[in-house]
């Protein structure tokens, strides 16, 4: 009887240890993945050049949004759309409202015509996206 109890305790202990290892591996696989910061820094510098001319401001916002989406995918956040991935990442992103402002502005630029961009809106959108890229470890 005593041997059977010891076997049961060992089996339960081994099962708990395996479950803990699976959980830790899942957390590490998402959180611990090293981002290619040089890639993201280069892409950010390229999109900053688009800010010199007001005609290319929309492209700068669109490119920044794409870069953030790539970072979300590289960090393996789940979701079929970027919006779903942003929701999944919201605990890691400090300034969610600012990021959403940038993403929504990008959507307006892509889906609506005759959008007049104000310099303040462009700055706010890009600062929010840049902050999120930093929070995700891309910049």
SULJO-V669273 format. One record per pair of residues at least 6 apart in sequence whose C-alpha atoms are under 6 Angstrom apart, sorted by the first residue. I is the first residue (numbers start at 1). J is the second residue. If there is no record, write none. Layout:
# SULJO-V669273
i = {I	I}
j = {J	J}
This chain:
# SULJO-V669273
i = {30	35	37	37	40	47	50	50	51	62	77	78	79	93	93	98	99	99	101	102	133}
j = {75	138	138	139	138	60	56	60	57	106	85	85	85	132	135	128	128	129	125	125	139}
